[in-house]
Amino acid sequence: MTNPHRRIATLAALVVITSTALGACSSSSKGSSASSSSSTTTTAAPGPTTTTTLEPEAGVGRISFVYGPVVGDCIDLRSVATGKAVTTRALPTADATMKSDKDVMLRLNCDLPHQYEVIAVPNAGLASTPTNEQFTVAAKKLCPAAFKTYIGIPYPSSSLEVGWVLPTEEQRNRGVQTIGCTAFDPKGKLTGSVRDSKR
């Protein structure tokens, strides 16, 4: 026959062993949970960073039917269609001159996507009643020279291109000879100012 005191001692030892084992499991489970929680917190990838690529509505900028370039202007050449100023081309080209009475210049905050940024406003210094071709020749000479001062690196080293806004025929007839030299990205829109960007 088993001694009752010995039986109680054995049962007490089993209780202590069981509770120790359960405590260890519980502690291990908590550690695993904390580790898993910590792992989730530290390894969670940040959300994707996005930049605005949508076309800014005409209402967020200032529409100019007659444009006089100003250094630092961020602009889009638009065309008025169905009452809205819409972009008529997918990628900007060097010549941003308004050519028809439906063309308008939209001045935008430089933080918004835009086609061009005006980097210099030299005077062409041409004879009276110059042709569009003479203005283009003057722009091709004057604008690359102004590039480094505004962008911060020489034009040949840049990923940006040089463009221009020439006076319209009406402006030329009034004696305007100001050329708006521009910088633009041939692959798409600019976002943010390119001044001192060394791009």
N, C-alpha and C positions, 0 to 999 in steps of 0.2 A: 504494500500500500504506500502511496506517495505521501510524503510529508506536506501538509497544507501550507506551512511557512515557505517551504521550498517552491511550491507551486506559485504562490503570490509573488515571490522574488523573481521567478522566471517570467511571469506575466508583466511585472513592472519593467523588467529589462526589455521585453518585446515592445512595450508601449514606447519606451525611450528610443529604441532603435527605429521604430516605425515613424515616430514624430520627427526624428532627426533626418530620416530618409525623405519624408514628405517636405520638410523644411528645405532640404537641399534641392529637391525638385522644384519647389516653389521658387526658391532663390534663383535656380538655374533658368526656370521659365521666365522670371522677371528680367534676368540679365539678357536672355535671348530677346525678350520683347523690347527692352530698352535698346539693345543693340540693333534690332530690326528697325525700331522707330528712329534711332539715331542715323542708321544707314539710309533710311528713306529720306531723312532731312538733308543729309550731306550729299547724297548721290542724286537727288532730284535735279534733273536738268532744268536750267532756267528757260522760260518761255522764249519763243523766237523773237528777235528784234526786227521790227518792221520799219520801213521808211515809206513815206507817202509817195505813191506813184500815180495817183489819180490826177486827172487834169483839173487844175483849179478852175472853179466857175468864174465867169467874168465879174460877178458881183463881189468877189473878194479883192479885186484889184481896181485900178482906175483906168478906164478906157480913154485913149487919146485918138481922135480922128486926125489930128495934126500933131506929129511928135517932134519935140526938140530934145535930143539926147542929153542926159546928165550923167556924169561919172558916178558909178555905184548903182544906177538903175538896174533892176532885174526885170526883164521884159519877155513877153511872148508876142510874136506876130500872129494875129488872128484875122479871121474873115467873118463878117457878119452874115449868118445864114439863119433863116427862120427866126429872126429876132434875137439870136444868141451869137456871142463871139466864140467861134470854134476854131481849133487848130486845123489847118488844111493840109498838113504834112506830118508824117510819122517822125522824121528826124530833122533837126535844124540844118540849114545850109548856110554858107558864108554870108550871102546877101539877105539881110532882114529888112530891106527897104519896102515900104508900102507902095504897091504898084497900081492898085485900083481903088475906086471910091468905096469899095466894100471892105478893104483892108483897114484894120485898126491895130493900135499898139496897146497891149494890156500891161500896165505897170503892176508888179506884184511884190509882196514882201519876199525878200530873198530866201527866207526859210521854206517857202513853198516851191514846189517844182516849177522851173521856168526854163525857157530856151536859151536866153542870152543874158550876159551881164555887161554893162557898158564900162569899159576900162580906160577910155580916153576920149576926148572930144577936140581933136585938132581942127584947124581951119585949112581947107584944101589949098587956098591961095592960088586959085586958077584965074585965067582971064575971064572977062565977062561972058555970060551965057555959055558956060561949059556944058559939054554933053555928058550923058550918063557914063559913057566909056571913059572919059577923062576923070570923072569922079572915082570910078572903080580903080583906075591905075593909081590915083593918089592914095586911095584907101589901102591898096596892096603895099604901098611904100610906107605910109605913115603908121598904120596899125601894128605891124609886127615890131616896129621900133618902140612902141609904147608898152608892149606886152610885159617885159621883164620888170618894169617899174611897178606895175599893178599886181602881177601874179607872184613875182619873187624869183622866178627862174627864166632863163632865155626861152624864147618861143620854140626853137628846135628841140629843146629838152623836155617839152611839156606834152602831156596827153591831151591837152585842150587845143582847140583850133581858134584861129583869129577870123573874125567876121566884121561886118560893118552895116550901119544904117546910113544910107545916103539921103540927101534932101530929095523930096518929091519934086516933080516937075513944077508944081505950083510954088514950092519954096525956092527953087532955083530961079524962077522968074522974078522972085522978090529979092534976089541977091544973096540968099542964104548959101553959105559954103561950108557949113559945119558938118563934119563926118563923125558919126558915133562909132568908135571902134569897139568891138565886142569880143568876148571870149565865150566859147560854147563847147559842149561835149558832143562830138559827132555821133556818139552811140546813144544819145538820149537826152533827158532833161538834167539840169543842174539842180541840186538842192543845197541851200546854204550859199553864202558868198564865196567867190573864188579869190577875193583880195588877200594877198600874202599867203595863199594856200600852197604855193610851190608844187602845184599839180602838173 
